[in-house]
Amino acid sequence: MGVLFFVCVALQYNDPDPERWMALYGAAALVCFAHAWRGALHPVFPRIVAVVAGVWGAWIAIHIQGAFEWHQLAETMHAGTPQIEESRESLGLFIVAAWMVVVAVFGRRAAAPAAEVG
């Protein structure tokens, strides 16, 4: 997932507002790489990214509610309306939030046996 989030950072290069998206996907990628490298990662880091992504995604989803039909998301890669693009962005944010929860849970589990030994 770290590699996927890093690819998402690269794909934001030509976005109209790339900085905030690159920062979020970059933070998610760094959390994934740190977890993979260190094994036990303090759960506060993925939790912060999860909260930011979840709140941001929910804010977008609330503001576009009812603006399109869900089947329009997968009909074509072209975003016919700004709301379709925003809905896809919110789905990406929810993926980040969900994966950060997974990293926080497994990071805590990986840290627990080490704490018991030492």
N, C-alpha and C positions, 0 to 999 in steps of 0.2 A: 504494500500500500504506500510505503514511502516513495517508491519509484513512481507510482501512479500520481501521487500528489506533486512530485517534482515535475512530472510531465504537465500537470495542470498549471504549474507556475509558468512553464515555458509557453503554454498555449494562451496565457493571458497577455502576452506581449503586445498584441495588436488590439486589445480591448480598449474601449473608450475610457475606462477608469481602471487601469491595470494595477495600480499601487496597492489598493486595499485587498484585491483578490490575490495578488502575488504574495502579499504578507500573510494572509490567512492560509493559503495552500502551502506556502513555505514553512510556516510554523508547524502545520500538520506533518509535513515531510520530515522536519527536524525532530519532532517528537518520535516519529516512527523509527528514524535512523538511530536516535539515541537509545530507544528501547531495544532495538535489535543489537546494538553494539554493547551496551552496558547490561542488558538483561533486565535488571531491576531499575526502574525509573520511578522517581518520586511522583505519586499520582496527581500532584497539584498541576503539573505542566499539561498533561492531556486534559485535565478537567477544565482548565482555563480556556484552552482552545475549543473544547466541546461546548462550553457555555457561550462563548462568543459566536461560534458557528450556529448553534441551535437558536439563540435569540435572534441573530441576524436572519437566518432562514425563516423563522416564524414571522418576523416583522414583514419580510417580503411576501410570504404566503398570505398573510392577513390582508395586505394591501392589494393583492391581485385576485382575491377570492371572487369567483363568479364571472371573471372577465373573459373566459374561454372555456372550451370543452376539453376535458382531459385527453381525449383521443387525438387532439391536435398536436400534442407534445411529440408524438412519434410518427406523425404522417410524413414529415419531411425534415431535413436538417435546417432548412431555411426558417427562421423565426418570423412568421407572418405578422405578428404584433409584438410590441414591447413586452406585453404581459406573458407571452409564451417564452421569450428569452428569460425573463425574470423568474418564471416558474422553474425553468431548467437550472438557473443559478441557485434557487432555493433548494432544489433536490441535491445539488452538489454540496451545499452547506450541510444538509442533513446527513449526507454520507460521511462528511468530515466529522460531524458531531458523533455519529454512531460509532465510527472507528476509534475516535478518541476515548469513548467510554470503554470499548474493548481493551484498548491499551492501558487505561487506568486500572481496570479490573485485573488484567493479567500482570501488569507491573506490580501491583500490590501483592498478588499471589507469589510472584517470583521473589519479592523482597521478604516475605514472611519466613520461608525456611532459612534464609541467610540470617535473619534476626534471631531465630531460635537457636542456631548453632553458636553464634558469637555472643 
